[in-house]
Amino acid sequence: MKSLYIGSAMLLLLFLMVIVSFIGLPHSPTEMNIPDRFAGPSAVHWLGTDQYGRDVLSRIILASQSAFIVSFGGVGTGMLIGCMLGATAAYVKGTVGQLIMRMMDGFFAFPNLLLAMIIVAALGSGIYNVLIAIAVFSIPAFSRLMYGFVLEAQGFGYIKAAHSYDAGARRIIFTHLIPAALPRIGVQMSMALGTGILTETALSFLGLGVQPPHPSWGGMLNEAQGFLAVAPLYPIIPGIVIFIAVVGFNLVGDGLAEKQKEATS
C-alpha cells in the first residue's frame, strides 16, 4: 500500500503541472531571448533558460500537456479496443476467437517502442500519430488480460445465472464481465500509462513525436545533449520529470495490484 501512496503523490505533482499549463505559464515557452541563453536558476527563471533563452520551467510545464494527452488518449483507446476484442474472443471461442488472439500474439512479437517507431514512420511524425502508435501496441496486453478473465469468469455463479436467463452475449460482456474486470484493467492501465509516457518521450527525442516549437520532455533531452559542457543542469530537469512520471504510474500499478490481492485473499 505504501507504493500506492508514494506513486499517487508523485502523479499528483504532475497533474498539478498539467493544470497549471492550462491556467497560465510563468513565461512564454517559445519566446527567444538570446542574451539570457543558458542562464542559471534565479528568481526570474526558477530552472534557468535553454540555448535560445527560453524559460525551462515554462517549457517543462507545457510539455506535460502533450505527454499526458498522448499517453492517456493512446492507452485509453487501446484499452477500449483491446478489452472488447479479448472479451469477444473468449466468449465466442471457435475460429473467430482463435483468429483474434493469434493476431494479438503477432503484435506481441514486436517490442513496444519498435512497433511505435514503425507506425509513426509509416504515418508520419506528429503528436496524433504517436497517440495512434501507443493505442496500437496497448491493444494486445488488454485483450490478453480480458481474454483470460472472461475464460475464468465462465464458472462464476452470476455468469451462469445470466446464461440461464437467456441474456445475450452483448449484455453479459458489457454488463457483467467488463465491470467485474475493472480492478485488473486498472492495474494494467496504470502500468501502460507509464510505458505510454516513456514511448512519447522516446519518439520525441528521436524527432518523431511532438514537433517544435511545441516543447516535449524528449525533445528537450535531445536539444540538451549538445550542450552538456555548457549547461549540465539542462538535461537533468526533463530527465527527473520523466522519471517521476514513469515511476509514479508503476508504483500506483503495484499498489493497486497489492490492494486487489488483499481484497481477494
N, C-alpha and C positions, 0 to 999 in steps of 0.2 A: 504493500500500500504506500510505502514511503516513496517509491519511484513514481507513483501516480501523482502525488502532491508536488514533488520536485519538477516533474515534467510539466504539470499544469502551470506552475509558477513561471517556468521558462517560456511557455507558449503565451501566457497572459502578457508578458512583456512585449512579445512580438505582435500580438493582436492590438495592443495599445499603440504600437508603432504604425500599424495599418490604419487605425482610426485617425491618428494624428496626420497621416498622409492625405486624408480627405478633408480634414479641417483646415490645415494651414501649415506650411513649412517655414522653418527659421529663415531660410534664404532661397533664392531661385536655384534649383538644382542644375540648370542648364546655362545660366549666365556666366560668361567667362570674365575673369579679372586677372590677366597675365601678371601684373606687378605683384600679386599676392600668391603666386603659384608656390605650392609646397610649404605654405605657412603652417607652423605647428599649432597644436591646440591652444586656444585662447578664449577670452570671454566673448569674442565675436564669433569665432569659428571653433566650437567645442571639440571637434575632432580634426581640425585643420582643413586644408584645402588640397586639391589634386593638381595635376600638371597644367591645368588650364585656370587655376584659381577658383574652381567651383567648390562650394561647401560640401564636404564629405558627409556630414551628418544628414543634410537635406537629401543627398543622393541615396544614402543608405535607407532612409525612411521611405522615400518614394519607390525605391526598388522593391520594398516589401509588398507593394500592391501587386506587381506582376508575379512575384514568387508565389504568393498565396492564391491569387486568382487562377493562375495556371495550374497549380497543384490541386486545389480544391475542385476546380472545374474538370480537370482531366481525370482525377481519381473518382470523383462523383459520377461522371459519365461511365467510366469503366465499371464501377460498382453496379450501377443500374443494369447495364447490358450483361455483365458477367453473371449477376445473380439470376436474371431471367433465363439466360442460356443454361446455366448449371441446373436450376430447378426444373426446367423443361426436359433436359436430357435425363435427369434422374427419374422424373415422373413418368415420361412416356416410354423410356427404355428402348429396346429394339434397335433397329438400324438407325433411326433418327438420333437417338441418344448416343449411340456409339460414334456416329459421324461428328456430332457436335464436340464430344470430348476428344476425339482424335485431332480435330482442328485445334483445340486448346493445347493439346500436347505438342503440336507443331510449333505454336508460339513459344512454348517453354524452352524450345531448343535454342532460342536466341537470348543472350543477356539483355537485360532491360535497356541499358544505355546504347548497345549496338543496334537494337531494334528501333529505338527512338531516333538514332542518327540516320538509319536507312529511311525511315518515314519522312523525316524533315528534309533529307537530301532529295527525296522524290517530290515532295510537295513544295519545297522552298522554305527558306528561313522566315522566322516571324513568330510572334507570341501565340497566335491561334493554331499554327501547325504544331508547335510544341505541345499545346494542350491536347491536340488530336493524338500525338505520339504517346503521351502519358496515358491517355484513355485506352489506347490500343494495348499497350503492354500491361495495363491493370486488369483487363478483362479476364485473362486465363486464371489468375490467382483467385478472383472472386467466384468464377464459375466452378473451379475445383472445390472451393470451400462450400459453396451451396450444393454442389453435386453430392458431396459426402454427407452433408447434413440431411438432405432430403432422403437419401438412402437409409440413413439411421432413423429418421423420423417416421418411416413407413410402419414401424412397430409401435409407435406411440398410440395411446388409447384414444386421444381426441382425433387423430387422423383416421383411425379405424371407424370411429363413430361418424365422422364426416362422410366416409365411404358408404356406411350403412344407410345414411340418409340421402344417398344418391347426389351428393354435392358434386358439381362439375370440377374439372381439373383446374380451371382458372380460379375458381373460388377457393379451392384448397391451397393452391400455391400462394395467392396474394393475400388471403385472409388468415391462413393458419401457418404455413411453412415459413414464408419470408419474415413475418413479425417475430416468430419464435427464434429465428436465426440472427436477429439483430445484435445480441451481445457478441457473437462470434464475428459478425460483419464489422462491428465497431472496433474490435481488436485489429482486424486485418486492415481496416481503413486507416487507422492511426499509423500503422507501420508503412502503409502505401503512401501516405501524405509526406512522410519523411523522405521516402525514395523519390517522390514526385518533385520535391523542392531540390533535392540533390541533382536530379536529372535536368531540371530547368537551369540551374546554375552551371552545370557542366556544358550544356548546349550553348548557353550564352557566353561562357568562357571561350568556346570554340568559334564563336561568331555566328552560330546557327539559331540562336534564340532571340531574346529581346534585342532590338536594333537601336543604335544611337539615333538621336540624342537621349532617348529614354534610358535611365540608368538601370542596371541589374547587378546583383551581387557577383555573379560570374563574370560579367563584363568588366566590373571594377577590378577584379583579381587579374584579369587579362591585361588591363591597362597598367596595373601596378608592377607587373613582373619586369618591366623595362626600367623601373626607377627605384629598385631596391636599395641601391647605394645612396641615393639622394633622399628618399623618403621611406625608411624601413617600416614606419608605422602604418603606411598606406595599405598594404595588403593584409595586415593583421586584422584590421577592423571588419571588413566584409567576411573574412575567414571566421572570426568569432561569431558573427551573426548567423552564418550558415551552420556552424557547429551547434549553436543554441537551438536553431530550428529543427535540425535533423535529430539531435539527441533528445530534444523535448518531445517530439512525436513518438520516438521509440520508447522513451520512458513511460509515456502515457499508455502506449500499447501494452507494455509489460505490466503496468499497474492494473489495467483493465483485465488482462489475462489472469492475473493473480486473484482479482476480485471475483471473476467468473468461476475460477477453480474453487474458491472458498464457498461460493453460493451453491455449487453442485455437490460438494463433499459432505 
